[in-house]
Amino acid sequence: MICLVLVKSNFVRTKMIMDQTSCQEVEGEECGVCHTVYMPECEMKMVEEMMPRIVNMCKNMTKYEESCNTTMETKEVEERTPECKLELMDQHHKICSYESDQVGCKKVMRCHLTTQMKKKQIANTICENVAMEDKEERCFDMIQLKKEMHEKKSCTFHPKTICHDSDGRECKKVRKIMCNYIEIDTNHL
């Protein structure tokens, strides 16, 4: 006996994609060693998803019954039959005459097979499925995709520049393009 165990993994794969509409050029002052970090902002949103559901479907199906018809057909067939005749032979298997040798001459049946064409009646049965008037209901399970609304966590990541004081580093004016990033679930792609 084989036992299959299915384990549902809670491992969710996500991907970060740039939100092109959020990109903007910013000008600012950076002092010391600076780097950009992305701060998450998450909210719960209602999203429409296609979910599989088992649905029981029933249909009225036509019932069939087998109907057979037998007809007799005349066919010509080849038939092998024995053809025999009585002959008088002596002990050396030579044809003899009963009048000349009554003691040594004996009656022997000699046969050989002959082929003849004969007409024979052969039964030919043909069966077919014929639809009946009454129907029968047949039910079966099938999987259908149905739209459902689910609450889903949706996160965006906003850039923030953080600077650390560093000896010998001066403040400088910088211009750069800052964009937000959106987290997408790659399990459904």
Steps between C-alpha positions, in 0.01 A plus 500: 500500500640840400424804712543849357544791736447852371661779696379855447788740511452846646794620295380803308711635218477871438664731253567870519417702190554869442192721490589717197219747575651587839848591370604861552821695493593636843767743606646488847804540720697199614747527788745218581451143375149462355295208371139446396277258688146403403243536777193272475145628515243219509122491499234232467310513169211298363611325181308284257648153447393200295469207741441135403183342637361147463150523352257210464338507153207286394373439147214303350670245278335288232484132590595247234416134461658245272278379218613200294364365172593161357461423131580180314729540203576246230871473429703276276766320700769255402449165667728198499321165500626141470414310184514123544446188287536123548770324307613138483872459587737218565758481779751697284251788465436427137154513349363152450187323383279311747416244238864407438623502863231455761741436789767771443266771368348719776273805503692817597358850555716764323440866586643840408403861588326718245423872516151617414326837512180485704238755594449539875269710716708712742353710783612868491428699820525882502462694828464875554429734791154654474399812697217443745225752571567530874811678624717443806659765718879473532697714745873566514742732675691760306730787591388852417680827555292754691576863578542569870597807695786451745679732735865526402795691641633750247832673562683788331855602580593867506862619471660686790858627501688448826833671563764429768748761616850427378822687573637684203175479301322818410138558406420507133199573284373196305232440239362149457191313382306332781236234427261296714498119474198271514509147641323240282424138579673276240321182615200590280696610190 
